[in-house]
Amino acid sequence: MTDRIPLKRALISVSDKTGLIDFARALSARGVEILSTGGTAKALREAGLSVVDVADVTGFPEMMDGRVKTLHPVVHGGLLALRDNEEHMAAARSHRIGMIDLLVVNLYPFEATVAKGAAHDDCIENIDIGGPAMIRAAAKNHAFVTVVVDVEDYAAVLAELDANDDRTSLAFRQRQAQIAYARTAAYDAAVSTWMAGAIGEETPRRRSFSGQLAQSLRYGENPHQSAAFYKDGSDRPGVATARQWQGKELSYNNINDTDAAFELVAEFDPTQGPAVAIIKHANPCGVARGDSAVDAYRRAFDCDRTSAFGGIIALNTTLDAETAQAITEIFTEVVIAPDASDEAKEIFAAKKNLRLLTTGGLPDPAAPGLAFRQVAGGFLVQGRDNGRILPADLKVVTKRQPTDQELADLLFAWTVAKHVKSNAIVYARDLATVGIGAGQMSRVDSTRIGKRKSEDMAEALGLAQALTIGSSVASDAFFPFADGVEALAAAGARAVIQPGGSMRDAEVIEAADRLGLAMVFTGQRHFRH
C-alpha cells in the first residue's frame, strides 16, 4: 500500500456550496482535473473554472429529476479500483474507467428539510442516494482515495497537500474515511428516525442516534473520565444552540446542569411574568415567579442561599442590568436566558469566570421528543416528559377545597416537581419554592429535608418561622402511607397536590381530612431518575 497518493482527478458534487469556489480554484491551480454534476458544475463554470460533466464521462445524461447521475460503473469503478491490483487496473483500462483520487460530496439537506417542517414528499426527495453510495465507496478505498464530506475540511485538505507535495498521507485518508462513515451513519439515522415518526412506529426494531462534535471537554463528571459534547442537529433552544458571551468553556457538569435549569424555567410562560430557576447538581434549589426578573431571582435565591452558591441560573426572559447586578453578589457558574441587555453583559464582563449564554428563545415544554439513557448492554428510550396539568384536570379528594392562592401554588409546585429528582417534594408559597426535598429513597425523608431546608433559611433570613408554614406542596408520585402527609402537616403545609393511585389513597385522604389539608389528585406522575 502506498502511503502518499497524488491528487490528479477529483469529483465534486455538493449541496452546500459554502467555500466551494475557493476550494475548487485551489485544486485547479494544483493541476487537479475536476468532474462535477448539476448545480455544482454550473457554479464552478460561472466562476470561470474548467469542469468535466459526469454525464460526459459516463455517457449517460442525468435523468429522473437528477435521481440517477452518479450511479454508474465508470464513477464507482474510479472510486473503488485498487491501484496496486493489476486485475482491477486492467479492467479499468478495458472499460475506460479513469481513477478518481478525491471525492468531495455533502449530502442533500435532509435534516434541514425535516427541521423546517416540509411536506412528506419533499422529505423523501431530499433523501440522497448517489451521495452516500459514492462516499461509502471512496471511504472503503481510502488506501487510495481521499473523501471529504464537510466543508470545514476543505482547509485541512489544502494544508495536507501543501505539506506533502500535492499528495495525501494514509493517516489523513483514514481520518477522512472515519468522518465519512460517521456522516453517512448519521444521515441514515436521521432518515430512519423520521420514517419511524412518519408511519407512527414508536418502537422500531432498530433505533439509531447520532451527533456532531460540538466541544471536546476537559473531563466528564469526574477528572478521570473523558468526555465530549455532541449536538443532535435539532433546533430546540437551549445550551446546544446558545451563544456564549464570556467565560471559560463549559464543563460536562455545567452543560448538564444548564440544560436542566433552562428546561425547567421554560415551563413558565414569560407572557405571564418573569421566572428564575437556580440549579445545583441537576436539582433546583430555588424557583420563583416575580413582578420583575430581579424580584423572581431574589425570591428563588431565598429558598436555599447555601446551595445556590456556585449554581446555574436560568431566566425565562431577558436578563437586565438590575438582575445581573444582583446575580454578581454571589459566585455563579452559568447564567442562561433567551437574551441579555448590553448593560447586563457589561456587568458580567467584570466576572471572568461567569459564563453567560443566550438562546434567542425558549424550548417548548409541550413538544414531543425522545430521551435516552445508557444501561449495560443497551439503552432505554422514552418520550420526553411533556405532561402538563391544568386546573380542569385536578380532582379535589378532601373535604376542604384549596383556596385560589393555594391552587396557584399547587400548580406552580407541581411544575417544579417535574424537574426534581425522585422522590421529590416541593413546598411553595406565593409562586416561589420555600423548601425542596430531592432524590431520597423515602418520600417522607424528602418531606423532612424540605422542611429542614426551610427552617435553616428562616433562621438565616431572620424570620420568625419557616416559610413552609402555610405552604402548598407537590409530590411527584403518590404517598404510599399516611406518614408523608402527616410530615407535611407538621411542616405547616395547608394543601397538597399528588398523582393519587396508591392502594392506601383512602388512608392518605383520611389523614389529610383529619389534619385540615386540602388535597388534589392529578392522575399523572413525574418520576425523574
Buried (B, 14 or more C-beta within 10 A) or exposed (E): EEEBBBBBBBBBBBBEBEBBBEBBBBBBEBEBBBBBBBEBBEBBEEEEBEBBBBBEBBEBEBEEEEEBBBBBEBBBBBBBBBBEEEEBBEBBEEEEBBBBBBBBBBBBBBBBBBEEEBEEEEBBBBBBEBBBBBBBBBBBBBBBBBBBBBBEBBEBBBEBBEEBEBBBBBEBBEBBBEBBBBBBEBBBBBBBBBBBBEEEEEEBEEBEBBBEEBBEBEEBEEEEEEBEBEBBBBEBBBBBBBEBBBBEEBBBBBBBBBBBBBBBBBBBEBEEBBBBBBBBBBBBBBBBBBEBBBBBBBBBBBBBBEBBBEBBBBBBBBBBBBBBBBBBEEEBBBBBBBBBBEBBBEBBEEBEEBBBBBBEBBBEBEEEEBEEEEEEEEEEBEEBBEEBBEEEEBEBBBEBEBEEBBBBBBBBBBBBBBBBBBBBBBBBBBBBBBBBBBBBEBBBBBBBBBBBBBBBBBEEEEBEEBBBBBBBBBBBBBBBBBBBBBBBBEBBBBBBBBBBEBEBBEBBBBBBBBBEBBBBBBEBBBEBE
